[in-house]
């Protein structure tokens, strides 16, 4: 459908025996299972309103518009294809979710899908941990060139939800006054995790990728990042001892710090000779901005 309104309310058999394409207007489910299980759902504009009803289909794609719901579950038997738009309906099934294309897609439902969430382009925006699925051991996250954005407070992805960083790198954006905790391990040998946004990112699991780049806000590294590289251009706190391959300080000074960056927390920072390691002892909190710094006890 392209415009206007369509109510799907057939008893005994699906109202749509094939595929449902919403490219404008609003298609509203008035009963469950109004699209045949062998069919697909595609939304490019307009709205698919699930209300409180459920439906199982072969595939779900959203390239714009919205899929809304106040209860019930939209289940797919193949991975959800999420490119742009917003989804407040509950997404379920033993499948994953793929975020592709350079646009922003927003998830706000308490989703129950059990597969992996893959972000390879654009922004996937969440505000609660349940937006990314059921948080089981199979409900992992992989980011390869895309951005995971958090707009909520107190969001913790859980210890069983690991994050894999691909060769094109991963960006985690935490918006102002919000915070995101990644409690699971974050890996990706030689690859880069970039923190953006003025909110706070807490890294609680093992960090086994190549480079952590902090561009804005606050990043708390609360676990080992052995032999990693840190490019620190914003507040970066190490709450446990670290042995790093390199620690690079950004070039924009913070107001009021004078000629040197400030260190707090009773730790120490050592600038090594080229090719050796950086040791961070104890808890070191860095308000960063200058290219050079000294050892502080």
KOLVEXMI-644168 format. One record per atom (N, C-alpha, C, CB): y, z, x; residue in three letters. Coordinates in steps of 0.2 Angstrom, whole numbers, plus 5000, padded with zeros to 4 digits. Each point is the difference from the previous one (the first is absolute). Glycine has a CB too. Layout:
// residues N
YZXAla...
END
This chain:
// residues 297
499450005004Unk500650004996Unk500650005004Unk499450064991Unk501249915007Unk500649995004Unk500650044997Unk499549895003Unk500550134991Unk500550034997Unk499850034993Unk500849925005Unk499750134993Unk499850034994Unk499550065001Unk500349894994Unk499450125000Unk499550065000Unk499349974998Unk500950094998Unk498649945004Unk499349994998Unk499650065000Unk500049895005Unk499750134989Unk499650065000Unk499349984999Unk500950064994Unk498749975010Unk499349985001Unk499650064996Unk500149945011Unk499650044983Unk499850054996Unk499449984996Unk501150054999Unk498449925004Unk499449974997Unk499450055000Unk500449895003Unk499350124992Unk499450054999Unk499449965001Unk500650084993Unk498949955011Unk499349975000Unk499949955006Unk500050024988Unk500649955014Unk499949955006Unk500750005003Unk499149934994Unk500950045012Unk500750005004Unk500549954996Unk499450035011Unk501249994989Unk500549954998Unk500149945004Unk500650104995Unk499349915012Unk500149955005Unk499349995003Unk501250035002Unk498549914997Unk499349995002Unk500049985007Unk499649974989Unk500950005014Unk500149985007Unk500550045004Unk499749894996Unk500850085007Unk500550035004Unk500650014996Unk499549955010Unk500850114992Unk500750014997Unk500550005005Unk499550084992Unk501049875007Unk500649995005Unk500650024996Unk499449915006Unk501050144997Unk500650034997Unk500549975005Unk499550104994Unk501049865003Unk500549975004Unk500750014997Unk499249915005Unk500850134990Unk500650024997Unk499850044994Unk500649905004Unk499950144993Unk499950034994Unk499550065001Unk500249904994Unk499550135001Unk499650065000Unk499349984997Unk501050085001Unk498549935002Unk499350004997Unk499850075000Unk499749895004Unk500150144990Unk499950074998Unk499250004998Unk501250034997Unk498550025006Unk499350014998Unk500150064994Unk499549975011Unk500250014983Unk499950054995Unk499350034999Unk501049944994Unk498650035010Unk499350035000Unk499749995007Unk499849984988Unk499750055014Unk499749995007Unk499649945000Unk499950125002Unk500049855004Unk499649945001Unk500249944996Unk499150085003Unk501549914998Unk500349944996Unk500049935004Unk500750084994Unk499249935013Unk499949945004Unk499250005002Unk501250005004Unk498549954996Unk499350005001Unk499850025008Unk499949904991Unk499650135010Unk499850035006Unk499949945005Unk499450104995Unk500549845003Unk499949955005Unk500749965001Unk498849994996Unk501750045001Unk500749975001Unk500450035005Unk499949974988Unk500750015013Unk500450035005Unk500750014997Unk499449945009Unk501050104994Unk500750024998Unk500449985005Unk499650104992Unk501049865007Unk500549995004Unk500750014997Unk499249915006Unk501250124998Unk500750014997Unk500449985006Unk499750104993Unk500849855005Unk500549975004Unk500750024998Unk499249915003Unk500950114991Unk500650024997Unk499950044993Unk500649905006Unk499850134992Unk499950034993Unk499550075001Unk500149894995Unk499650135000Unk499650065000Unk499450004997Unk501050065000Unk498549965003Unk499350024997Unk500050074998Unk499449915006Unk500650114988Unk500150074998Unk499350024998Unk501249994996Unk498550055008Unk499350034999Unk500050054994Unk499749975012Unk500950074988Unk500150064996Unk499450055002Unk500549934990Unk499150095005Unk499550055002Unk499349975000Unk500750094995Unk499349855005Unk499349965000Unk499849985007Unk500349964988Unk499050035012Unk499749985006Unk499749924999Unk499750125002Unk500249855004Unk499749945000Unk499749985007Unk500949964991Unk498550015009Unk499749985006Unk500049935001Unk499350105000Unk500949875005Unk500149935001Unk499749985007Unk501049994992Unk499049945009Unk499749985007Unk500550015005Unk499349924994Unk501450075005Unk500550005005Unk500750024997Unk499349915007Unk501150124997Unk500750014998Unk500549985005Unk499650104993Unk500949865005Unk500549985005Unk500750014997Unk499249925005Unk501250114999Unk500750014998Unk500549975005Unk499750104993Unk500749855005Unk500449975005Unk500850014998Unk499149925002Unk501050124992Unk500650024998Unk499950044993Unk500649905006Unk500050124991Unk499950034994Unk499750075001Unk499949894994Unk499750135000Unk499850075000Unk499350004996Unk501250055001Unk498450005001Unk499450024997Unk500150074998Unk499249925005Unk500950104989Unk500250074998Unk499450034996Unk501249975000Unk498850105000Unk499550034996Unk500150085000Unk499249915004Unk500650124991Unk500150074999Unk499350045000Unk501049984994Unk498549985008Unk499350035000Unk499549945000Unk500450114994Unk499049915006Unk499549945000Unk500049975007Unk500149984988Unk499449985013Unk499949975007Unk500049935000Unk499450115004Unk500949855000Unk499949935001Unk499649995006Unk501149974996Unk498250015003Unk499550005005Unk499949935002Unk499550104996Unk500549895011Unk499849935002Unk499350005004Unk501349975001Unk498449984999Unk499350005004Unk500149965006Unk499450004990Unk501349985012Unk500249975006Unk500650045002Unk499449884998Unk500850115009Unk500650045002Unk500649984996Unk499450005012Unk501050054987Unk500749994997Unk500449965004Unk499950104994Unk500449845004Unk500449965004Unk500850014998Unk499149915000Unk501250145004Unk500750024998Unk500449975005Unk499650114995Unk500949855002Unk500549975005Unk500750024999Unk499249905000Unk501050114993Unk500750024999Unk499950034993Unk500649925007Unk500050124991Unk500050034993Unk499850075000Unk499749894995Unk500250144999Unk499950075000Unk499350014995Unk501350035002Unk498450025000Unk499450024996Unk500050084999Unk499349905005Unk500750124989Unk500050074998Unk499350014996Unk501350014999Unk498449944999Unk499350014997Unk499550025006Unk500249914991Unk499350125006Unk499550035005Unk499549945002Unk500150124995Unk499849875012Unk499649955002Unk499450035003Unk501049935003Unk498450054994Unk499350035002Unk499549955002Unk500350084992Unk499249945010Unk499449965002Unk499850025007Unk500449914993Unk499050065009Unk499750015007Unk500349945004Unk498950064996Unk501749935004Unk500349955004Unk500650025003Unk499649924992Unk500750045013Unk500750025003Unk500649974997Unk499350015010Unk501249994994Unk500649974997Unk500449975006Unk500150094991Unk500149855009Unk500349965005Unk500749984998Unk498949955003Unk501650085002Unk500749984999Unk500149945005Unk500350124997Unk499949835000Unk500249945004Unk500749974998Unk498849975002Unk501549995002Unk500649974999Unk500650045002Unk499549934991Unk501150055010Unk500550035003Unk500450054995Unk500149915008Unk499750094986Unk500450034995Unk499850084999Unk500149894994Unk500250155002Unk499850074999Unk499650004993Unk501150045006Unk498450004995Unk499650024994Unk500050085000Unk499349895001Unk500750134993Unk500150074999Unk499450034995Unk501349995001Unk498450065002Unk499450034996Unk500250074998Unk499249935006Unk500850094988Unk500250074997Unk499450034996Unk501249965000Unk498350004999Unk499450034996Unk499650055004Unk500049904993Unk499650145004Unk499550045003Unk499349965001Unk500550114995Unk499549855009Unk499549955001Unk499350035002Unk500949915003Unk498650064995Unk499350035002Unk499649955003Unk500150074990Unk500249875013Unk499549955003Unk499850045007Unk500649904995Unk498850085007Unk499750035006Unk500049965006Unk499350064992Unk500949885008Unk500049965006Unk500650015004Unk499349924994Unk500750045012Unk500650005004Unk500649974998Unk499250005009Unk501450034993Unk500649974998Unk500349965007Unk500350094991Unk499849845008Unk500249965006Unk500749984999Unk498849965002Unk501650055003Unk500749974999Unk500149965006Unk500450104995Unk499749835004Unk500149955005Unk500749975000Unk498749985000Unk501750034995Unk500649975000Unk500550044995Unk499549895003Unk501150114997Unk500450034996Unk500050084999Unk499949894994Unk500350145001Unk500050074999Unk499650024994Unk501150005005Unk498550054996Unk499650034995Unk500350074999Unk498949945002Unk501450074992Unk500450074999Unk499650044996Unk501149945001Unk498950135001Unk499650054996Unk500550065000Unk498849965003Unk501050094992Unk500450065000Unk499550064999Unk500949944995Unk498450055005Unk499550054999Unk499449975004Unk500550054989Unk499150005013Unk499449985004Unk499549964995Unk500150105007Unk499949924987Unk499549974995Unk500249924999Unk499850114995Unk500849875007Unk500249934999Unk499549955004Unk501250044998Unk498549995007Unk499649965005Unk499350014999Unk500850015008Unk499050024986Unk499250004998Unk499850075000Unk499949895005Unk499450124996Unk499750064999Unk500050055006Unk499349944991Unk500950035015Unk500050045006Unk499350025002Unk501150054997Unk498449915002Unk499450025002Unk499949975007Unk499550004988Unk499950015015Unk499949975007Unk500149925000Unk499350105002Unk500549874993Unk500149935000Unk500749974998Unk498850004997Unk501650055001Unk500749984997Unk500450005006Unk499850044989Unk500149925016Unk500450005006Unk500649965000Unk499050025007Unk501449984998Unk500649955000Unk500049965006Unk500750094993Unk499549855007Unk500149965006Unk500749964999Unk498749995002Unk501650015003Unk500749975000Unk500049955006Unk500650104995Unk499649845004Unk500049955005Unk500649954999Unk498750015002Unk501950025000Unk500649964999Unk500450014994Unk499449915005Unk500350144991Unk500450024994Unk500350075000Unk499249934994Unk501150105001Unk500350065000Unk499750044994Unk501049955005Unk498850124996Unk499950054995Unk500650044999Unk498850005003Unk501550004991Unk500650034999Unk499950064995Unk500649905002Unk499650165000Unk500050064996Unk500650024997Unk499050045007Unk501149974986Unk500650024997Unk499950074997Unk500349884998Unk499250165003Unk499950064997Unk500050065005Unk499349944992Unk500750125005Unk500050065004Unk499350035000Unk501350024998Unk498650015008Unk499350045000Unk499449955000Unk500650104995Unk499549845007Unk499449954999Unk499550015006Unk500849924993Unk498650105006Unk499550015005Unk499449954999Unk500450125002Unk499549835002Unk499549954999Unk499350035001Unk500849925004Unk499150144998Unk499350035001Unk499649995006Unk500049994988Unk499650055014Unk499750005006Unk499449945001Unk500250125001Unk499649864993Unk499449955000Unk500349935000Unk499350084994Unk501349925004Unk500349935000Unk500349985007Unk500350024988Unk499449945016Unk500249985006Unk500449945000Unk499050055005Unk501449945000Unk500549945000Unk499849965007Unk500950074994Unk499049875005Unk499849955005Unk500649955001Unk498850014998Unk501549995008Unk500649955002Unk499749945003Unk500850105001Unk499449844996Unk499849945003Unk500449975005Unk499649984989Unk500349965014Unk500349985006Unk500749984999Unk499049965003Unk501250034990Unk500749984999Unk500450074998Unk499749894995Unk500050175006Unk500450065000Unk500050024993Unk500649975010Unk499650104989Unk500150034993Unk500750035000Unk498850024999Unk501549984995Unk500650044999Unk499950054995Unk500749905004Unk499650164997Unk500050054995Unk500750024998Unk498850045004Unk501449954990Unk500750014998Unk500050064996Unk500349885001Unk500150175000Unk500150064996Unk500750004998Unk499050075005Unk501149934989Unk500750004998Unk500450065000Unk499749914993Unk500950095006Unk500450065001Unk499850064996Unk501049935002Unk499050135001Unk499850074996Unk499350004998Unk501150014996Unk498549945007Unk499350004998Unk499550015006Unk500349934990Unk499150095009Unk499550015006Unk499349984998Unk500750105003Unk499049875002Unk499349985000Unk499650035005Unk500449894995Unk499050135004Unk499650035004Unk499349965001Unk500550114998Unk499449865008Unk499449965001Unk499550055003Unk500649895001Unk498950144995Unk499650055003Unk499449975004Unk500450084991Unk499449865007Unk499449975003Unk500249975006Unk499549984989Unk500050005015Unk500149975006Unk500349935000Unk499050065004Unk501449925001Unk500449945000Unk499849965006Unk501050054994Unk498749895005Unk499749975006Unk500249925000Unk499150085000Unk500849895006Unk500249935001Unk500149995007Unk500449994989Unk499150005015Unk500150005008Unk500549955002Unk498850035001Unk501750005002Unk500549955003Unk500649984995Unk499149975008Unk500850054986Unk500549984995Unk500550054998Unk499149934995Unk501550055002Unk500650044999Unk500150024993Unk500549945009Unk499650134990Unk500350034994Unk500750015000Unk498950054998Unk501549924998Unk500750015000Unk500250044994Unk500249895005Unk500250174996Unk500350044995Unk500749984998Unk499250095004Unk500949894990Unk500749994997Unk500250044994Unk499949885004Unk500750124994Unk500250044995Unk500250075002Unk499349944993Unk501250095003Unk500350065002Unk499650064998Unk501149955000Unk498350054997Unk499650054998Unk499650025006Unk500049964988Unk499550095010Unk499650035005Unk499249975000Unk500850105000Unk499049885006Unk499249995000Unk499750055004Unk500349874999Unk499150154999Unk499650055003Unk499449975002Unk500550104994Unk499349905012Unk499449975003Unk499550055002Unk500649905004Unk498950124992Unk499650065001Unk499349985003Unk500650054990Unk499249895009Unk499349985003Unk500149975007Unk499649984988Unk499850015015Unk500049975006Unk500449935000Unk498950065003Unk501549935003Unk500349945000Unk499749965006Unk501150054996Unk498649895003Unk499749975005Unk500249925000Unk499050084998Unk501649915000Unk500349935001Unk500450005006Unk500049984988Unk500349965013Unk500449995007Unk500750045000Unk499449895001Unk501050094994Unk500750025001Unk500350034993Unk500249915009Unk500150154991Unk500450024995Unk500749995001Unk499150094998Unk501249884997Unk500749985001Unk500450034994Unk499849895006Unk500650164996Unk500450044994Unk500749975000Unk499350105002Unk500949874993Unk500749974999Unk500550044996Unk499449895002Unk500350154994Unk500550034995Unk499750074998Unk500549894996Unk499950155001Unk499750064997Unk499650055005Unk499949934989Unk499650105009Unk499750055004Unk499249985000Unk500950094997Unk498849925008Unk499349995001Unk499750065004Unk500149875000Unk499450164996Unk499750065003Unk499349985002Unk500750084993Unk499149925014Unk499449995003Unk499650065000Unk500449905006Unk499150124990Unk499750064999Unk499350005003Unk500750034990Unk499149925014Unk499349995002Unk500149965007Unk499550014988Unk499949985015Unk500049975006Unk500149935000Unk499250085004Unk501249895001Unk500249935000Unk499949985008Unk500850004990Unk498650015012Unk499850005007Unk500149935003Unk499250094998Unk501249905007Unk500149945004Unk500349954995Unk499050025007Unk501450004988Unk500449954996Unk500750005003Unk499350034990Unk501049925007Unk500749995002Unk500550024995Unk499749915008Unk500850124993Unk500550024995Unk500749975001Unk499450114998Unk500849854998Unk500749975000Unk500450044995Unk499649885004Unk500850174998Unk500350044996Unk500849994999Unk499250095004Unk501049894990Unk500749984999Unk500350044994Unk499749885004Unk499950174994Unk500250054995Unk499650075002Unk500249904991Unk500050155005Unk499750065001Unk499250005000Unk501050054994Unk498749975011Unk499350005001Unk499750065002Unk500149885003Unk499550164993Unk499850075002Unk499349995002Unk500850054992Unk499049985014Unk499350015002Unk499850084999Unk500149905008Unk499550114988Unk499850074998Unk499450035004Unk500549984989Unk499249975015Unk499450025004Unk500149965007Unk499250024990Unk500450015015Unk500149975006Unk499849925000Unk499850125006Unk500549844998Unk499849935000Unk500049985008Unk500549984988Unk499049975013Unk500049965006Unk500149934998Unk499350085006Unk501349894995Unk500249934998Unk500049955006Unk500750054991Unk499249895008Unk500149955005Unk500749995001Unk499049944996Unk501550064999Unk500749995002Unk500450034994Unk499749905006Unk500950134996Unk500450024995Unk500749975001Unk499450114999Unk500849854996Unk500649965001Unk500650024995Unk499349905004Unk501250124999Unk500650034996Unk500549944998Unk499850115005Unk500449894988Unk500449954998Unk500750005003Unk499450004990Unk501149965008Unk500649995003Unk500650024996Unk499549915006Unk500450124988Unk500550024996Unk500150075000Unk499849904992Unk500850135011Unk500050075000Unk500250044994Unk500449985011Unk499450084988Unk500150044994Unk500750035001Unk498850024997Unk501649994998Unk500650035001Unk500050075002Unk500449924991Unk500050115013Unk500050075002Unk499550025005Unk500450024989Unk499249935014Unk499550025005Unk500249995007Unk499249974992Unk501450005009Unk500349995006Unk499649955004Unk500450125000Unk499449905007Unk499749955004Unk499350005000Unk501050015007Unk498750044989Unk499250005001Unk499850014993Unk500050055011Unk499449934987Unk499750014994Unk499850085000Unk499549884999Unk500350144995Unk499950074999Unk499250014999Unk501250034995Unk498550025008Unk499350024999Unk500050074997Unk499649925010Unk499950094985Unk499950074998Unk499350014999Unk501149994994Unk498750075005Unk499350014999Unk499650035005Unk500149914992Unk500250105014Unk499750045006Unk499649955004Unk500150104993Unk499949845006Unk499549955003Unk500449985007Unk499449974989Unk500249985014Unk500349975006Unk499949925000Unk499850115006Unk500749864996Unk499949925001Unk500049985007Unk500549984989Unk499149985014Unk500049985007Unk500149935000Unk499350105004Unk501149874999Unk500149925001Unk499649995007Unk501149994994Unk498349975005Unk499649995006Unk500249945004Unk499150054994Unk500649945012Unk500149945003Unk499649944996Unk500150065011Unk500149884990Unk499749944997Unk499350005001Unk501049945001Unk498650054993Unk499350005000Unk499650074999Unk500249905008Unk500250154992Unk499750074999Unk500150024993Unk500150035012Unk499750034986Unk500050024993Unk500650054999Unk498749984999Unk501550024995Unk500450054997Unk499750064997Unk500849914998Unk499350155004Unk499750064997Unk500550044996Unk499250005010Unk500650014984Unk500550044996Unk499650064998Unk500549904995Unk499850165007Unk499650065000Unk500350054995Unk499849995012Unk499850044983Unk500250044995Unk500349964995Unk500250095008Unk500349944988Unk500349964995Unk500749985002Unk499450074991Unk500749865009Unk500649975002Unk500349964994Unk499649995012Unk501050034987Unk500449974995Unk500649965003Unk499750084991Unk500349855008Unk500549975003Unk500549964995Unk499249985009Unk501550044993Unk500549964996Unk500249955005Unk500450104993Unk499549845005Unk499949955005Unk500649955000Unk498850015000Unk501449965006Unk500549954999Unk500249975007Unk500450064991Unk499449975015Unk500349975006Unk499449985004Unk500950085000Unk499249885005Unk499549965004Unk499750055005Unk500649894998Unk499750165004Unk499850045005Unk500050084998Unk500449925009Unk499150114993Unk500050084999Unk499750035005Unk499949984988Unk500250095012Unk499750045006Unk499550054997Unk501149995006Unk498650044999Unk499450054998Unk500450064997Unk499249965010Unk500550064985Unk500350064997Unk499450054999Unk500949944994Unk499150125008Unk499550054999Unk500050034993Unk500050035013Unk
END
